[in-house]
Amino acid sequence: MRIPKIYLETTMFNYFFDTVRDAHADTVKLFKEIKAGIYQGYTSMYVLHELNQAPKDKRDKMLSLINQYNITTFDESAEALKLAEVYVSEGVIPEKYFTDGVHIAIATVHDLDMIISLNFKHIVRKKTIDLTGIINISRGYRKIEIHSPMEVVDSDY
């Protein structure tokens, strides 16, 4: 059985340590499922850039998750930037939030199975899921699944 490859967007690292948020427990469960080999975890330099803007104590904790859970980090990608520009030009992602489109594009160009995010404003939305799927297919990529951790963790784990 093939292990699903998932892209962890920036919010996942934040929620891991934000114990008062509803999604905290499911976020921690997802990281445990990555460690257990249920999923292969990936992220990108774009996430690292966003995490590096956090206060030092929180930043160091969030960055430590990458090594602790053996998460592969993708480098910057001209191909992903071009695809993200299409998402913006087609009105899927607002230009001000270009990096949100880059997260989707990185996962797409690397042929991952899904993006896991708690960004319900620009990423985990029906419009985003539908329109990025159409754009991806029209450009020769697969439609990528976009989910919150609550939708993918095993509730009995």
Secondary structure, DSSP 8 states (H G I E B T S, - for coil): ----EEEE-HHHHHHHH-TTSTTHHHHHHHHHHHHTTSSEEEEEHHHHHHHTTS-HHHHHHHHHHHHHTT-EEE---HHHHHHHHHHHHTTSS-GGGHHHHHHHHHHHHTT-SEEE---TTTTSSHHHHHHHHHHHHHTT----EEE-HHHHS-TT-
